[in-house]
Amino acid sequence: MAGATVTVDHVRSGERATGPATVLAIGTATRATCVLHADCPDYYFRITKSDHLTDLKDKCKMMC
């Protein structure tokens, strides 16, 4: 491999911005399978077929 020697610092400096950066994101992040935070324990226990674990479900609701 002939040519100039490339240092790690030189490579990393090319990957970084040197001035202020702005990110503009327009859109929605809601999917068809979106679950509200309050409904999460009910949803989780329903899809894992663990509805019979009511005491654990209540603890999960308190934590969430």
N, C-alpha and C positions, 0 to 999 in steps of 0.2 A: 504494500500500500504506500505509494509515493505521494508526497504532498506535505502540506503544513500540518503541524501537530495541533490537535484540537484539545483544549482543556475542558474539564468538567464545568468550571465557572463560565466559560464561554458558551457552552451548550445551554446551561441553565439560564443565562441572561437572555437568551433568545426566547425562552418560554414564559418570561415574566413581562407584565406590563410596566411601563415606567411612568405613566401618568394616571390621572383619574379614569376610572372605568365606569360605565353605566350599562346596566342590563335592563332591557325593556321586554317584559313578557305580557302578552295579551292573550287571553283565552280562558277557558274554564278547565278546572281540574276535577270535576265531578264525573264519576263514571256511573254506569248503570248499576253497578254492584256497590254503590256508596252506602255505608251504614252510619247512621248518626251515632255520636259518642254515647248518648244515653241508652241506645238500643244495642250497643256492642255486646254486653254479656248475654242478653237474650239470643242474639244472632249466633254468637259463638257456641253456646250450649245447644242450640237447635241444630246447627250444621254438624256438630260432633256427636249428635245423638246422646247428649248427656243431660237432658232435661230432668232426669230423675235425681240428680245431685243438687237438690234445692238449697241445702245449707252452704255448699260451695258456691252456688250461683249468687246467693245473698252476700257472701263475703266479697265476691268479685264485683258486685254492684257497689258495695261500700268503697272499695279501692278505686274503682273507675269513677 
